[in-house]
Amino acid sequence: MNTVRITVIAVLTFLTLGMGSAPAGPPEGFRFIQEWGVYAREDDLFWHAGVQWKLKDGTWVKLEAGNWIRDPHPPAVIVAIPKDQAQCPPGLAKKGCVPPGQQKKNGPPGHQKKGY
């Protein structure tokens, strides 16, 4: 009787611990964008809750089984990313791209202050 009880407790503990594990962090190369609450990469990919997202032709698509598919109901945090800024996430500036918050400081692309 005692061994059955111990076995049941061990199995339940194992299942509970396995089910309660947190999802893995973002893939390598992603940085957290505080302003938007998601991770982003310089090639315009976003990561949230274990799924990679990108903006394609004005629509959010997600990577599923190696294919980019349209999701009719992306998470609110993804929908909240300003579409006009998705190619230039804050902190991940690219050539010709001035991230939000830096526009006043540096001016529009190509109009940065000269150091002379």
N, C-alpha and C positions, 0 to 999 in steps of 0.2 A: 504494500500500500504506500509506504514512504517513498520508494523508488519511482512509482508512477507519479506521485505528486511532484517530486523533484524534476522528473522528465518534463512534465507539463509546464512547470514554471520556467524551466530552461528554454523550452521551445517558444513559449510566449515572450520571454525576454528577448530572445534572438529575433523574433519577428518584429517586435516593437522597436528595437534598436535599428533594425534594417529599414523599416518603413519611415522612421523619423529622421533619417539622415538628410542633411541640407544638400541642395543641388550644388554641383561643382561651380567654381568661379568661371569668369569669362576666359575664352581662349587667349593664347598669347598674342600680344600686340594691341589689345583693347585697353583703353584708359577710361576711367569714370568721368563723365561730364556732369558735374554738380548741378549746373543750371537746368539740365533736362532729366536727371535721375536715371540715366542709362549709360552703358559703356559704348564707346565708339572707337573706330579705327580710321586711319588716314585715308583708306580707300572707300570711305562712305558706307561702311558696314556698321550696324548697331547690334548690340547684344543685350537681351533682357530675359531673365528667367529661363536660361538654357536654350534660347532660340536666337538665331541670327536674322536680322532684318535689313532691308535696303529699300530705298525709294526708287521705283522703276516706273517711268512714264506717269508720274503723279500718284501712283498707287503703292501702298506698302505691300511688299512680298516677303515671305519667310523661307528660310532654307530648311527643307524637309527631305530626308533621304537623298541628299545630293542634288535636289532640284529646287529652283525658286518657284514658289507657288503663291498665288494671290490669296490673302486671308481676308474674308469679308468683315471680320471683326477683330482687328489687331488690338492688343492691350491699350488701355488709356494712356500709359506712359509713352508708347510709340506714337499714337495718334497726336499727342501733345507736342511732338517735335515739330518746330516750324518748318514746313516744307521748303520755304525759300532759303533756309539756312542749313538744310540737311547735308549739303555738299561742303559745308564749312563749320563743323562743330567747334564750339569754344575750346580753345587750348590745342586744337589740331590744325592750325593754319597751314595752308598750302600756298605755293607760289600764285600770286594774283588773287588771293583770298584774304580778306580782312575779317577776322572773327568778330561776333558781337562784343561790344565793350571796348574794342580796340579802334573802332571806326572814328570816334572823336579824336583819339590820341594820334593816330597816324593818317587819317583822311582816307579817301577811297583808294582802291588798288592803283598803284603806279604813282601816287601822289605823296609818298612818305617823305618826311622831312629829311633834308640832306644834312650830313654831318660836317659841313664846312662853314 
